[in-house]
Amino acid sequence: MNLKIDSLPESMEDLSSLSGKTTQRFLFNLTSIPSEEFVTSAELRIFREQVVSNGSEGFHRINIHEIIKPSGSFQEPITRLLDTRLVQHSLSKWESFDVSPAVTRWTADGHPNHGLVVEIVHPDRTEEDSKRHVRVSRSLHDREDTWPQMRPLLVTYSHDGKGNVLHSREKRQVRTNKQRKKHKANCRRHSLYVDFSDVGWNDWIVAPPGYHAFYCQGECPFPLADHLNSTNHAIVQTLVNSVNSNIPRACCVPTDLSPVSLLYLDEYERVILKNYQDMVVEGCGCR
């Protein structure tokens, strides 16, 4: 399995904007995919930034279309909807959209690549707000080093034909079982109860007798999935590890911790109530 990231669209074009809607055309150069490889999946990744609103829980809808036939002099382009998602204003994250049917048509079936259209439907906000929220074009306020980290990405997964492709139901079941076992080995939170008497702390901690601390353990496999709560650095490090085993994978570590309140005896034998920070693992991720 090979992964390629075409980080920069070959061309970007603002299409006509209607009321409550913004559209942007992207054309990616796919000639770097070897002819002997076939694309197994492809996704378009778009970064969206948090919109500061007046307390309302607003939403945008993002539609991804394949251009079947480009626009003419007096007619709109003919497009096909590939993926759609309703996204919340109050979150900043990367969104991934499945564009496999389009990329397969262009690479395997030989259909012309007229590009993709990103359509942002923003019924409750202005067009300018939407452009700042969903990063489909560079803003005048962006620094030179900021836009390359936020611009849309086309990620393709391809296969060179080497090795067996599993088709039968029995083999698919075996693969499913292996995937389940592999998923269980991925980075996640595990149970851990700390009994203070076991570690010799019961002579100064009055209460509680122990607490559930939890711990993080598991693999950070390539490619890192969304649920592994990884950073951009971890994604890059894992990508480099896939081609250079001398570079270690990202590590499974706590990403969210919460406090615990303890009653303990101080040096003067006084009972003190204190809130100790970062004592309980609430979430794990690859970092």
Contacts in CASP RR format, 6 or more apart in sequence:
PFRMAT RR
TARGET T0000
AUTHOR 0000-0000-0000
METHOD contacts of the structure
MODEL  1
MNLKIDSLPESMEDLSSLSGKTTQRFLFNLTSIPSEEFVTSAELRIFREQ
VVSNGSEGFHRINIHEIIKPSGSFQEPITRLLDTRLVQHSLSKWESFDVS
PAVTRWTADGHPNHGLVVEIVHPDRTEEDSKRHVRVSRSLHDREDTWPQM
RPLLVTYSHDGKGNVLHSREKRQVRTNKQRKKHKANCRRHSLYVDFSDVG
WNDWIVAPPGYHAFYCQGECPFPLADHLNSTNHAIVQTLVNSVNSNIPRA
CCVPTDLSPVSLLYLDEYERVILKNYQDMVVEGCGCR
1 40 0 8 1.000
1 157 0 8 1.000
1 158 0 8 1.000
1 159 0 8 1.000
2 37 0 8 1.000
2 157 0 8 1.000
2 158 0 8 1.000
2 159 0 8 1.000
2 160 0 8 1.000
3 155 0 8 1.000
3 156 0 8 1.000
3 157 0 8 1.000
3 158 0 8 1.000
3 222 0 8 1.000
3 223 0 8 1.000
3 239 0 8 1.000
3 242 0 8 1.000
4 32 0 8 1.000
4 33 0 8 1.000
4 155 0 8 1.000
4 156 0 8 1.000
4 158 0 8 1.000
5 153 0 8 1.000
5 154 0 8 1.000
5 155 0 8 1.000
6 28 0 8 1.000
6 29 0 8 1.000
6 30 0 8 1.000
6 32 0 8 1.000
6 153 0 8 1.000
6 154 0 8 1.000
6 155 0 8 1.000
6 156 0 8 1.000
7 148 0 8 1.000
7 151 0 8 1.000
7 153 0 8 1.000
8 148 0 8 1.000
8 151 0 8 1.000
9 26 0 8 1.000
9 27 0 8 1.000
9 28 0 8 1.000
9 151 0 8 1.000
9 152 0 8 1.000
9 154 0 8 1.000
10 27 0 8 1.000
10 28 0 8 1.000
10 29 0 8 1.000
11 25 0 8 1.000
11 26 0 8 1.000
11 27 0 8 1.000
12 24 0 8 1.000
12 25 0 8 1.000
12 26 0 8 1.000
12 27 0 8 1.000
12 136 0 8 1.000
12 137 0 8 1.000
13 24 0 8 1.000
13 25 0 8 1.000
13 27 0 8 1.000
14 23 0 8 1.000
14 24 0 8 1.000
14 25 0 8 1.000
14 137 0 8 1.000
15 23 0 8 1.000
15 24 0 8 1.000
15 25 0 8 1.000
15 117 0 8 1.000
16 23 0 8 1.000
17 23 0 8 1.000
17 127 0 8 1.000
20 121 0 8 1.000
20 122 0 8 1.000
20 123 0 8 1.000
20 127 0 8 1.000
20 130 0 8 1.000
21 119 0 8 1.000
21 120 0 8 1.000
21 121 0 8 1.000
21 122 0 8 1.000
22 119 0 8 1.000
22 120 0 8 1.000
22 122 0 8 1.000
22 127 0 8 1.000
22 130 0 8 1.000
22 131 0 8 1.000
22 136 0 8 1.000
23 117 0 8 1.000
23 118 0 8 1.000
23 119 0 8 1.000
23 120 0 8 1.000
24 117 0 8 1.000
24 118 0 8 1.000
24 120 0 8 1.000
24 136 0 8 1.000
24 137 0 8 1.000
25 67 0 8 1.000
25 115 0 8 1.000
25 116 0 8 1.000
25 117 0 8 1.000
25 118 0 8 1.000
26 44 0 8 1.000
26 115 0 8 1.000
26 116 0 8 1.000
26 117 0 8 1.000
26 118 0 8 1.000
26 136 0 8 1.000
26 152 0 8 1.000
26 154 0 8 1.000
27 113 0 8 1.000
27 114 0 8 1.000
27 115 0 8 1.000
27 116 0 8 1.000
28 113 0 8 1.000
28 115 0 8 1.000
28 116 0 8 1.000
28 154 0 8 1.000
30 103 0 8 1.000
30 106 0 8 1.000
30 107 0 8 1.000
30 113 0 8 1.000
30 156 0 8 1.000
33 39 0 8 1.000
33 107 0 8 1.000
33 156 0 8 1.000
33 158 0 8 1.000
34 158 0 8 1.000
34 160 0 8 1.000
36 160 0 8 1.000
36 161 0 8 1.000
37 158 0 8 1.000
37 159 0 8 1.000
37 160 0 8 1.000
37 161 0 8 1.000
38 107 0 8 1.000
38 108 0 8 1.000
38 158 0 8 1.000
38 159 0 8 1.000
38 161 0 8 1.000
39 100 0 8 1.000
39 103 0 8 1.000
39 104 0 8 1.000
39 107 0 8 1.000
39 108 0 8 1.000
39 156 0 8 1.000
39 157 0 8 1.000
39 158 0 8 1.000
40 100 0 8 1.000
40 157 0 8 1.000
40 158 0 8 1.000
40 159 0 8 1.000
41 98 0 8 1.000
41 100 0 8 1.000
41 156 0 8 1.000
41 157 0 8 1.000
42 98 0 8 1.000
42 99 0 8 1.000
42 100 0 8 1.000
42 102 0 8 1.000
42 103 0 8 1.000
42 104 0 8 1.000
42 154 0 8 1.000
42 155 0 8 1.000
42 156 0 8 1.000
42 157 0 8 1.000
43 96 0 8 1.000
43 97 0 8 1.000
43 98 0 8 1.000
43 99 0 8 1.000
43 100 0 8 1.000
43 154 0 8 1.000
43 155 0 8 1.000
44 64 0 8 1.000
44 96 0 8 1.000
44 97 0 8 1.000
44 99 0 8 1.000
44 116 0 8 1.000
44 118 0 8 1.000
44 152 0 8 1.000
44 153 0 8 1.000
44 154 0 8 1.000
44 155 0 8 1.000
45 94 0 8 1.000
45 95 0 8 1.000
45 96 0 8 1.000
45 97 0 8 1.000
45 152 0 8 1.000
45 153 0 8 1.000
45 154 0 8 1.000
45 155 0 8 1.000
46 62 0 8 1.000
46 94 0 8 1.000
46 95 0 8 1.000
46 97 0 8 1.000
46 118 0 8 1.000
46 134 0 8 1.000
46 135 0 8 1.000
46 136 0 8 1.000
46 152 0 8 1.000
47 92 0 8 1.000
47 93 0 8 1.000
47 94 0 8 1.000
47 95 0 8 1.000
47 134 0 8 1.000
47 135 0 8 1.000
47 150 0 8 1.000
47 151 0 8 1.000
47 152 0 8 1.000
48 60 0 8 1.000
48 62 0 8 1.000
48 87 0 8 1.000
48 91 0 8 1.000
48 92 0 8 1.000
48 93 0 8 1.000
48 94 0 8 1.000
48 95 0 8 1.000
48 133 0 8 1.000
48 134 0 8 1.000
48 135 0 8 1.000
49 92 0 8 1.000
49 132 0 8 1.000
49 133 0 8 1.000
49 135 0 8 1.000
50 89 0 8 1.000
50 90 0 8 1.000
50 91 0 8 1.000
50 92 0 8 1.000
50 133 0 8 1.000
51 58 0 8 1.000
51 89 0 8 1.000
51 90 0 8 1.000
51 125 0 8 1.000
51 129 0 8 1.000
51 132 0 8 1.000
51 133 0 8 1.000
53 89 0 8 1.000
53 90 0 8 1.000
56 124 0 8 1.000
57 88 0 8 1.000
57 89 0 8 1.000
57 90 0 8 1.000
58 88 0 8 1.000
58 89 0 8 1.000
58 90 0 8 1.000
58 124 0 8 1.000
58 125 0 8 1.000
59 86 0 8 1.000
59 87 0 8 1.000
59 88 0 8 1.000
59 89 0 8 1.000
59 124 0 8 1.000
60 86 0 8 1.000
60 87 0 8 1.000
60 89 0 8 1.000
60 120 0 8 1.000
60 121 0 8 1.000
60 122 0 8 1.000
60 125 0 8 1.000
60 130 0 8 1.000
60 133 0 8 1.000
60 134 0 8 1.000
61 84 0 8 1.000
61 85 0 8 1.000
61 86 0 8 1.000
61 87 0 8 1.000
61 120 0 8 1.000
61 121 0 8 1.000
62 84 0 8 1.000
62 85 0 8 1.000
62 87 0 8 1.000
62 95 0 8 1.000
62 97 0 8 1.000
62 118 0 8 1.000
62 119 0 8 1.000
62 120 0 8 1.000
62 121 0 8 1.000
62 134 0 8 1.000
63 81 0 8 1.000
63 83 0 8 1.000
63 84 0 8 1.000
63 118 0 8 1.000
63 119 0 8 1.000
63 120 0 8 1.000
63 121 0 8 1.000
64 81 0 8 1.000
64 82 0 8 1.000
64 83 0 8 1.000
64 84 0 8 1.000
64 97 0 8 1.000
64 99 0 8 1.000
64 116 0 8 1.000
64 117 0 8 1.000
64 118 0 8 1.000
64 119 0 8 1.000
65 79 0 8 1.000
65 80 0 8 1.000
65 81 0 8 1.000
65 82 0 8 1.000
65 116 0 8 1.000
65 117 0 8 1.000
65 119 0 8 1.000
66 79 0 8 1.000
66 80 0 8 1.000
66 82 0 8 1.000
66 99 0 8 1.000
66 101 0 8 1.000
66 102 0 8 1.000
66 105 0 8 1.000
66 114 0 8 1.000
66 115 0 8 1.000
66 116 0 8 1.000
66 117 0 8 1.000
67 77 0 8 1.000
67 78 0 8 1.000
67 79 0 8 1.000
67 114 0 8 1.000
67 115 0 8 1.000
67 116 0 8 1.000
67 117 0 8 1.000
68 77 0 8 1.000
68 78 0 8 1.000
68 79 0 8 1.000
68 80 0 8 1.000
68 114 0 8 1.000
69 77 0 8 1.000
69 78 0 8 1.000
69 114 0 8 1.000
70 77 0 8 1.000
70 114 0 8 1.000
71 77 0 8 1.000
77 114 0 8 1.000
77 117 0 8 1.000
79 117 0 8 1.000
80 102 0 8 1.000
82 97 0 8 1.000
82 98 0 8 1.000
82 99 0 8 1.000
82 101 0 8 1.000
82 102 0 8 1.000
82 116 0 8 1.000
83 97 0 8 1.000
83 98 0 8 1.000
83 99 0 8 1.000
85 95 0 8 1.000
85 97 0 8 1.000
87 95 0 8 1.000
87 134 0 8 1.000
89 125 0 8 1.000
89 133 0 8 1.000
96 155 0 8 1.000
96 226 0 8 1.000
99 116 0 8 1.000
99 154 0 8 1.000
102 115 0 8 1.000
102 116 0 8 1.000
103 154 0 8 1.000
103 156 0 8 1.000
105 111 0 8 1.000
106 112 0 8 1.000
106 113 0 8 1.000
118 134 0 8 1.000
118 136 0 8 1.000
118 152 0 8 1.000
120 130 0 8 1.000
120 131 0 8 1.000
120 133 0 8 1.000
120 134 0 8 1.000
120 136 0 8 1.000
122 129 0 8 1.000
122 130 0 8 1.000
122 133 0 8 1.000
125 133 0 8 1.000
131 137 0 8 1.000
131 139 0 8 1.000
132 139 0 8 1.000
135 150 0 8 1.000
135 151 0 8 1.000
135 152 0 8 1.000
136 152 0 8 1.000
138 147 0 8 1.000
138 151 0 8 1.000
139 147 0 8 1.000
142 150 0 8 1.000
149 232 0 8 1.000
159 165 0 8 1.000
166 172 0 8 1.000
166 174 0 8 1.000
166 175 0 8 1.000
182 219 0 8 1.000
182 221 0 8 1.000
185 218 0 8 1.000
185 219 0 8 1.000
186 218 0 8 1.000
186 219 0 8 1.000
186 220 0 8 1.000
186 221 0 8 1.000
186 225 0 8 1.000
186 228 0 8 1.000
187 216 0 8 1.000
187 217 0 8 1.000
187 218 0 8 1.000
187 219 0 8 1.000
187 220 0 8 1.000
187 228 0 8 1.000
187 252 0 8 1.000
187 284 0 8 1.000
187 285 0 8 1.000
187 286 0 8 1.000
188 216 0 8 1.000
188 217 0 8 1.000
188 218 0 8 1.000
188 252 0 8 1.000
188 284 0 8 1.000
189 214 0 8 1.000
189 215 0 8 1.000
189 216 0 8 1.000
189 281 0 8 1.000
189 282 0 8 1.000
189 283 0 8 1.000
189 284 0 8 1.000
190 214 0 8 1.000
190 215 0 8 1.000
190 216 0 8 1.000
190 217 0 8 1.000
191 212 0 8 1.000
191 214 0 8 1.000
192 212 0 8 1.000
192 213 0 8 1.000
192 214 0 8 1.000
192 215 0 8 1.000
193 210 0 8 1.000
193 211 0 8 1.000
193 212 0 8 1.000
193 213 0 8 1.000
194 210 0 8 1.000
194 211 0 8 1.000
194 212 0 8 1.000
194 213 0 8 1.000
195 209 0 8 1.000
195 210 0 8 1.000
196 202 0 8 1.000
196 205 0 8 1.000
196 209 0 8 1.000
196 210 0 8 1.000
197 209 0 8 1.000
202 209 0 8 1.000
204 264 0 8 1.000
204 265 0 8 1.000
205 262 0 8 1.000
205 263 0 8 1.000
205 264 0 8 1.000
206 263 0 8 1.000
206 264 0 8 1.000
206 265 0 8 1.000
206 271 0 8 1.000
207 262 0 8 1.000
207 263 0 8 1.000
208 262 0 8 1.000
211 260 0 8 1.000
211 279 0 8 1.000
211 280 0 8 1.000
212 280 0 8 1.000
213 279 0 8 1.000
213 280 0 8 1.000
213 281 0 8 1.000
214 280 0 8 1.000
214 281 0 8 1.000
214 282 0 8 1.000
215 254 0 8 1.000
215 281 0 8 1.000
216 252 0 8 1.000
216 253 0 8 1.000
216 254 0 8 1.000
216 281 0 8 1.000
216 283 0 8 1.000
216 284 0 8 1.000
216 285 0 8 1.000
217 252 0 8 1.000
218 252 0 8 1.000
219 249 0 8 1.000
219 252 0 8 1.000
220 228 0 8 1.000
220 230 0 8 1.000
220 234 0 8 1.000
220 238 0 8 1.000
220 249 0 8 1.000
220 250 0 8 1.000
220 251 0 8 1.000
220 252 0 8 1.000
220 285 0 8 1.000
220 286 0 8 1.000
221 238 0 8 1.000
221 249 0 8 1.000
222 238 0 8 1.000
222 239 0 8 1.000
222 241 0 8 1.000
222 242 0 8 1.000
222 249 0 8 1.000
223 235 0 8 1.000
223 238 0 8 1.000
223 239 0 8 1.000
224 230 0 8 1.000
224 234 0 8 1.000
224 235 0 8 1.000
224 238 0 8 1.000
224 250 0 8 1.000
224 286 0 8 1.000
228 285 0 8 1.000
228 286 0 8 1.000
229 255 0 8 1.000
229 283 0 8 1.000
229 284 0 8 1.000
229 285 0 8 1.000
229 286 0 8 1.000
230 238 0 8 1.000
230 250 0 8 1.000
230 285 0 8 1.000
230 286 0 8 1.000
230 287 0 8 1.000
231 286 0 8 1.000
231 287 0 8 1.000
233 287 0 8 1.000
234 250 0 8 1.000
234 286 0 8 1.000
234 287 0 8 1.000
235 250 0 8 1.000
237 247 0 8 1.000
237 248 0 8 1.000
237 249 0 8 1.000
237 250 0 8 1.000
238 249 0 8 1.000
238 250 0 8 1.000
238 286 0 8 1.000
240 247 0 8 1.000
241 247 0 8 1.000
241 248 0 8 1.000
241 249 0 8 1.000
249 286 0 8 1.000
250 286 0 8 1.000
250 287 0 8 1.000
251 286 0 8 1.000
251 287 0 8 1.000
252 284 0 8 1.000
252 285 0 8 1.000
252 286 0 8 1.000
253 284 0 8 1.000
253 285 0 8 1.000
253 286 0 8 1.000
253 287 0 8 1.000
254 281 0 8 1.000
254 282 0 8 1.000
254 283 0 8 1.000
254 284 0 8 1.000
254 285 0 8 1.000
255 283 0 8 1.000
255 284 0 8 1.000
255 285 0 8 1.000
255 287 0 8 1.000
256 281 0 8 1.000
256 282 0 8 1.000
256 283 0 8 1.000
257 277 0 8 1.000
257 278 0 8 1.000
257 279 0 8 1.000
257 280 0 8 1.000
257 281 0 8 1.000
257 282 0 8 1.000
258 278 0 8 1.000
258 279 0 8 1.000
258 280 0 8 1.000
258 282 0 8 1.000
259 275 0 8 1.000
259 276 0 8 1.000
259 277 0 8 1.000
259 278 0 8 1.000
259 279 0 8 1.000
259 280 0 8 1.000
260 275 0 8 1.000
260 276 0 8 1.000
260 279 0 8 1.000
260 280 0 8 1.000
261 273 0 8 1.000
261 274 0 8 1.000
261 275 0 8 1.000
261 276 0 8 1.000
262 273 0 8 1.000
262 274 0 8 1.000
262 276 0 8 1.000
263 271 0 8 1.000
263 272 0 8 1.000
263 273 0 8 1.000
264 271 0 8 1.000
264 272 0 8 1.000
264 274 0 8 1.000
265 271 0 8 1.000
265 272 0 8 1.000
266 272 0 8 1.000
END
